[in-house]
């Protein structure tokens, strides 16, 4: 599964994990990506979408009913 949202283009971020003794170690954080069926131009399409876009209503989730 890809690590970026196809709607908002959110991808992995990198930075440092800082310990109590202030030692730094490189790390990365990935967004919560879900593979869902969404409506695009009236047809259902599978897309990788972050949960922020799903929750905020940027995409319309496909339902059979």
Protein Blocks (a to p, Z undefined) as FASTA:
>chain_A
ZZbdfklopacdddddddfkopacddddddddddddddeehiacdddddfklmmnopacc
ddfZZ
